[in-house]
């Protein structure tokens, strides 16, 4: 065999092409497997699981007294939908509305629903105001992952909080944006950072100020929220007319004003607890500014809801994502599970 007829080794270009084609084939296989796995998981997600809550489609109203409306977390075709049950039977059969929310709250026939909008590259988020029949009345863009929602007792104002940097209250590396809207006019206050801050009796400004967890008083003027700055959290009292917030005391997060307007339930960081679960539930007397620890021994990362003047309801992790628990607001008794596969409750009437 002559030198001219001898086989030549493959060129570098050809080798690189073969390597590239092999890599593309492998990546394509991985992508197909991922799609099939996601499809199977989505199919399981849409199927009701044995032993789970009974959920059927129906009409849900925000003016039906004696009802609890919440986000259903049970696997099946109605997961993430707003559902209603009798407040006297919170673990009973559920009526699903077809309206999906990540966070929800309602009062006096007004609802606020924080939703994800799934895009081809990334999700975006929005806040939707709902009337008593769960029909949309206004819509607003939300600049990050929704975390808290509230409606004033009159139904005239709604508020929400979103993470715009970081995704957990447990650490210190996060940023939030708290917004308030006048439901009657649609006028939006996109961030409480525009309000004048009075801290320890003096005007205060800082680049690191964050607000979250708004809760409203009955006068359509006063609200409370958490403010964070310089590594500390504060309970602030806000004035919607004067556009001011005033610090009241430290170490208060996610306040929730009682129906009688005299106390605030909140989560408090307790020294010695794990960094990823640092809170315990407390109730603060607004007249004396003294707080009372509640009987719940677990860390609660939620803005508790007052079921009435004597009972608090809040979410804890569960098999479906979250379950609702209740405990007396005076520190007595023992907590117990109110409803499985549920979050973001509102008690109507």
C-alpha positions in Angstrom: 0.0 0.0 0.0 1.4 3.3 -1.0 1.7 6.3 1.3 -0.9 8.1 -0.8 -3.4 5.3 -0.2 -2.9 5.0 3.5 -5.9 6.1 5.7 -5.4 9.5 7.3 -6.2 10.3 10.9 -9.4 12.4 11.4 -8.7 16.1 11.3 -9.1 18.3 14.4 -12.1 20.0 12.9 -13.8 16.6 12.3 -13.1 15.5 15.9 -14.6 18.7 17.3 -17.7 18.3 15.2 -18.2 14.7 16.4 -17.7 15.8 20.0 -20.2 18.6 19.5 -22.8 16.4 17.9 -22.4 13.9 20.7 -22.9 16.6 23.3 -26.0 17.9 21.5 -27.5 14.4 21.4 -26.9 13.9 25.1 -28.4 17.3 26.0 -31.4 16.6 23.8 -31.9 13.3 25.6 -31.7 15.0 29.0 -34.2 17.7 27.9 -36.7 15.1 26.6 -36.3 13.1 29.9 -36.9 16.3 31.9 -40.0 17.2 29.9 -41.4 13.7 30.3 -40.7 13.8 34.1 -42.3 17.3 34.4 -45.3 16.1 32.4 -45.7 13.1 34.6 -45.4 15.2 37.7 -47.9 17.8 36.4 -50.3 14.9 35.7 -50.0 13.6 39.2 -50.5 17.1 40.5 -53.8 17.3 38.7 -55.1 14.1 40.2 -56.8 14.1 43.6 -54.9 12.0 46.2 -56.6 9.3 48.3 -57.3 10.6 51.8 -57.2 14.2 50.8 -59.9 16.9 51.3 -63.0 16.6 49.2 -63.1 19.5 46.7 -65.9 20.3 44.1 -66.4 23.2 41.8 -69.0 25.7 42.8 -69.8 29.3 43.6 -67.7 31.2 46.2 -68.8 34.6 47.5 -66.9 37.1 49.7 -70.2 38.3 51.3 -71.3 34.9 52.6 -71.1 35.2 56.4 -69.8 32.5 58.5 -67.4 31.2 55.8 -63.7 30.7 55.6 -62.1 31.3 52.1 -58.6 30.2 51.5 -56.1 28.9 48.9 -56.6 25.2 48.5 -53.3 23.2 48.5 -54.7 19.7 48.0 -53.4 17.9 44.9 -56.0 17.7 42.1 -57.6 19.9 39.5 -58.5 22.6 42.0 -55.1 23.1 43.6 -54.2 26.8 44.2 -57.9 27.8 43.7 -59.8 29.9 46.3 -62.1 27.6 48.1 -64.8 28.1 50.7 -66.0 26.1 53.7 -68.2 26.8 56.6 -66.2 28.5 59.4 -67.8 26.0 61.8 -66.5 23.1 59.7 -63.1 24.1 58.4 -62.0 20.5 57.6 -65.2 19.8 55.7 -65.9 19.5 52.0 -64.6 22.4 49.9 -66.2 24.5 47.2 -63.6 25.6 44.6 -64.0 28.9 42.7 -61.7 28.5 39.7 -59.7 31.6 40.8 -56.1 30.8 41.5 -53.9 32.8 44.0 -50.5 32.5 45.6 -51.6 34.8 48.5 -55.1 36.0 49.4 -57.1 38.0 51.8 -60.6 39.4 52.0 -62.9 41.7 54.1 -66.2 43.4 53.6 -66.7 42.0 50.1 -63.3 43.0 48.8 -60.6 40.5 48.0 -56.9 40.8 47.0 -55.4 37.9 45.1 -51.6 37.7 44.3 -51.0 35.6 41.2 -48.1 34.2 39.2 -48.1 34.8 35.5 -46.1 31.9 33.9 -43.9 33.0 31.0 -41.6 31.2 28.6 -38.5 32.3 30.4 -39.5 33.4 33.8 -42.6 34.0 35.9 -44.0 37.5 36.6 -46.5 38.5 39.3 -49.6 40.6 39.7 -52.1 41.7 42.3 -55.7 41.4 41.4 -58.5 43.1 43.3 -61.7 41.1 43.4 -65.3 42.0 44.1 -67.7 39.9 46.2 -68.3 37.5 43.3 -64.5 37.1 42.7 -64.7 39.2 39.6 -61.6 41.3 38.8 -61.9 45.1 39.3 -58.3 46.2 39.1 -54.9 44.7 38.3 -51.4 45.8 39.2 -47.9 44.5 38.4 -46.0 43.2 41.5 -42.2 43.6 41.3 -41.3 40.3 42.9 -42.5 37.1 44.6 -45.7 37.8 46.6 -45.5 37.1 50.4 -48.3 38.9 52.3 -51.7 40.3 51.5 -54.3 42.2 53.6 -57.6 44.1 53.1 -58.9 46.8 55.5 -62.0 46.0 57.7 -64.0 48.4 55.5 -62.9 46.8 52.3 -61.7 50.2 51.1 -57.9 49.5 51.1 -55.8 46.6 50.1 -52.1 45.9 50.7 -49.5 43.4 49.5 -45.8 42.7 50.1 -43.3 41.1 47.6 -39.7 40.0 47.7 -37.7 42.1 45.2 -34.4 40.6 46.3 -33.8 37.3 48.3 -36.7 35.0 49.0 -36.9 34.5 52.8 -37.5 36.5 55.9 -35.3 34.2 57.9 -32.0 35.8 56.8 -30.9 39.4 56.4 -30.1 39.4 52.6 -33.5 40.3 51.2 -35.5 43.3 50.1 -39.2 43.8 50.1 -41.7 46.2 48.6 -45.0 46.9 50.4 -47.8 48.6 48.4 -51.3 50.0 49.4 -54.2 50.7 47.0 -57.4 52.6 47.5 -59.9 50.1 46.2 -62.6 52.8 45.5 -60.4 54.9 43.2 -57.7 52.4 42.1 -55.0 54.8 43.2 -51.8 52.9 44.1 -49.1 53.7 46.6 -46.4 51.5 45.1 -44.1 51.6 48.1 -44.2 52.7 51.7 -40.7 53.9 51.3 -42.2 57.1 49.9 -43.7 57.8 53.4 -41.9 60.0 55.9 -40.3 58.0 58.7 -40.3 59.1 62.3 -37.9 56.8 64.3 -37.4 57.3 68.1 -39.1 60.7 67.8 -37.0 62.0 64.9 -37.1 62.1 61.1 -35.2 59.2 59.6 -33.9 58.3 56.2 -31.7 55.3 55.1 -31.1 53.5 51.9 -31.6 50.0 53.5 -35.2 50.6 54.7 -37.7 47.8 53.9 -41.4 47.4 54.8 -43.6 44.4 54.9 -46.7 42.9 56.5 -49.3 45.7 56.4 -52.4 45.4 58.7 -55.2 47.9 58.8 -57.2 49.6 61.5 -61.0 50.2 61.1 -60.7 54.0 60.6 -59.4 53.8 57.0 -56.4 55.9 58.0 -54.3 53.9 60.4 -52.2 50.9 59.6 -49.3 48.9 61.1 -46.4 47.2 59.4 -42.9 46.0 59.9 -39.9 48.2 59.0 -36.4 46.9 58.9 -33.2 49.0 58.9 -29.6 48.5 60.1 -30.3 44.9 60.9 -33.2 45.6 63.2 -37.0 45.3 62.8 -39.6 47.7 64.1 -43.3 47.8 64.5 -44.5 51.0 62.8 -47.9 52.8 63.0 -48.7 54.4 59.6 -51.0 57.3 58.7 -52.4 57.1 55.2 -53.5 60.8 55.3 -50.3 62.3 56.6 -48.2 59.7 54.7 -46.0 59.0 57.8 -44.8 55.9 59.6 -43.8 56.0 63.3 -41.7 53.4 65.1 -43.4 51.9 68.2 -41.0 49.1 69.3 -38.4 46.7 68.1 -38.4 43.0 67.1 -41.9 42.8 65.6 -42.5 41.1 62.2 -45.7 40.5 60.2 -48.1 42.3 62.5 -51.8 41.4 62.5 -54.3 43.8 64.3 -57.0 42.2 66.4 -60.7 42.9 65.4 -61.1 45.1 68.5 -58.0 47.1 67.5 -56.3 46.7 70.9 -53.7 44.0 70.2 -51.2 42.9 67.5 -50.2 39.3 66.8 -46.8 39.0 65.4 -43.8 36.7 65.0 -40.8 37.5 67.1 -37.2 36.5 66.7 -36.1 34.5 69.8 -32.4 34.2 70.6 -31.0 30.6 70.5 -33.4 29.3 67.8 -32.1 28.1 64.4 -31.3 30.7 61.8 -33.8 29.3 59.4 -36.6 29.0 62.0 -36.0 31.9 64.4 -39.6 32.9 65.3 -42.3 32.4 67.9 -45.8 33.8 67.9 -46.6 36.6 70.4 -49.4 39.0 71.0 -48.7 42.7 71.8 -50.9 44.9 73.9 -50.9 48.3 72.1 -51.7 50.2 75.3 -48.9 48.8 77.4 -46.5 47.5 74.6 -46.1 44.3 76.6 -46.1 41.1 74.7 -47.4 37.6 75.6 -45.9 34.4 74.1 -48.4 32.0 72.6 -48.6 28.3 73.1 -47.4 27.4 69.6 -43.9 25.9 70.1 -42.9 25.8 66.4 -41.4 28.6 64.3 -44.2 30.3 62.4 -43.3 32.2 59.2 -46.7 33.7 58.5 -48.8 36.7 59.1 -51.3 35.3 61.5 -55.1 35.9 61.0 -57.5 36.6 63.8 -60.4 34.2 63.6 -62.1 36.3 66.3 -61.0 38.4 69.2 -59.7 35.3 71.0 -58.2 33.0 68.4 -55.3 33.1 65.9 -54.9 31.1 62.7 -51.7 30.6 60.9 -49.9 28.2 58.4 -47.2 25.7 59.1 -45.5 23.3 56.6 -47.6 20.1 55.8 -47.7 17.1 53.5 -49.4 19.2 50.8 -47.3 22.3 51.3 -49.1 23.9 54.2 -51.8 23.3 56.9 -53.7 25.8 59.0 -53.5 25.7 62.8 -55.1 27.8 65.5 -54.2 28.7 69.0 -55.7 31.0 71.8 -54.5 34.6 71.6 -53.9 34.9 75.4 -51.1 32.3 75.5 -53.3 29.6 77.1 -54.3 26.2 75.8 -52.7 24.2 73.0 -52.5 24.7 69.3 -54.3 22.3 67.0 -54.7 21.7 63.3 -57.7 23.5 61.8 -57.5 22.4 58.1 -55.0 20.4 56.0 -53.7 21.5 52.6 -54.7 25.2 53.1 -53.1 28.6 53.4 -54.1 32.3 53.3 -57.4 32.1 55.1 -60.0 34.9 55.4 -62.9 34.6 57.8 -66.0 36.3 56.4 -68.8 38.0 58.3 
